[in-house]
Amino acid sequence: MPTSPGGFEVPLWRAIAVFRVASLAYVCVVALRHADRYAHPLAAAAVVLVMAAWTVVTALGYARPSRRGWPLLLADLGVVLGVVLATPWVVGRAALAAGVPTLGVAWLAGPVLAWAVSGGRRRGTVAALVLGAADLATRERIGESSLTGVILLLLAGVVVGHVARLAVTAEERLQRAVELEAATRERERLARDIHDSVLQVLALVQRRGAHLDGEAAELARLAGEQEAALRALIAGAAAPPADDGPADLRALLGRYASPSVSLSAPAGPVPLPAPVARELAAATAAALDNVARHAGGRAWVLVEDEEDTVTVSVRDDGPGFADGRLAEAAAQGRLGVARSIRGRIEELGGTVRITSTPGTGTEVELTVPRQRT
C-alpha cells in the first residue's frame, strides 16, 4: 500500500512528544526538590507552568504536518531559549554555582530534536549550538558538567537528524517502488491485451495479403511492419523503468533467448545505466523481430563487453538483401530499422552497422560507448 506523506516521520514526532512530557515530569521533580534553594520560588513555579503549557502546544502543533514549519520551529526555540535565559534570575547564580540544576534540565532538548527531525543533521546542530551557547552564557563558571550538556545536545541533533533523513529517504524509495510495481503491472496488462488483439489482427492481415498484388500487398507489408514495431515496443516496455542506476544488459537480453535465438554473453554482468540498457535491449528486440519476419526466425546474439564500448551483434542465416535496400525502404516510408534500431542507438551516441548480401544472411551490430554510462 502507498505510504502517506511523512508517514515514516510520524513515530519520530510522537517520540519527541513523549520525551517532552517525560522530561517535563523530571523538571517538576527537580523543581520540588530544590524549591527552597531558588532565589524566586514563585517565579520558578510560573516558569514550570509555561513549560507545561508549551509542551501541550508543541505536542498538538507537531502532530499535524502542515504546522511543522518555521513559525512553530522558531517559536519553539524562542520559548526554550527564554527559559534558559530566565534561569539565572529564577534559580539564582549563587544556587547554580552551588550545584543546583538549571530550570530546564533535559526539557531543553525538545526543540533540538524537533529541528533535527524537520531538517536533518544541520538544522539539529544549529538548534543545539544556539541553546548550548545560551546555557553556557548564563553560568558563572563553565565546567566539565556544563560542557557535557552542550555536547549531549549536539549529539542528539546530529544523530536524530541523521535517523530522520534516513527515514525520509526510505519512505521515498518505498513510494517509488510501489509506483514502479503498479506501472509494471499496467504495462504487462496492456502488453497482453495488445498481443491478444492488435498483434494477432496485424499478423493475420500480413499473412493473408502476403501473396496478393498491388495495394493489398502493400497493406500487408505495412501491417507486418506495424506488428514488428508493436512487438519491439512491448519488448522495450517489459523492462521496468528504473532510475539512472546500473542495469545488467545480459539479464535484459536473456528474455529473448529461445530455441531459435541463441544468446552468447559474458559470464558476469554487463552493467549499463538503466535507460541505456533498456534502449539497447529494445533495439536488439527490433532486430530480432526483423529476423523473425524476413529470415525464418533463427538468430544468434553476441554481447561483447569491451573497455570503452558495449556491442550487441544479431546475426541470421536468412536470404539477406542487396545494397541500397534499406535506403529504398526508408524512402517508401517503411522506417522500422531507421526508427526502432538506428534512432535508438544514435540517441545514445552509438553506431549501427548492418552487413548483408543476398544468400548469406544479415548481421546487425549495435555499439554504444562505455564512457556515456
Secondary structure, 3 states (H helix, E strand, C coil): CCCCCCHHHHHHHHHHHHHHHHHHHHHHHHHHHHHHHCCCHHHHHHHHHHHHHHHHHHHHHCCCHHHCCHHHHHHHHHHHHHHHHHHHHHHCHHHHHCCCCCCCHHHHHHHHHHHHHHHCHHHHHHHHHHHHHHHHHCCCCCCHHHHHHHHHHHHHHHHHHHHHHHHHHHHHHHHHHHHHHHHHHHHHHHHHHHHHCHHHHHHHHHHHHCCCCCHHHHHHHHHHHHHHHHHHHHHHHCCCCCCCCEEEHHHHHHCCCECCEEEECCCCCCEEEHHHHHHHHHHHHHHHHHHHHHCCCCEEEEEEECCCEEEEEEEECCCCCCCCHHHHHHHCCCCHHHHHHHHHHHHCCCEEEEEECCCCCEEEEEEEEHHHC
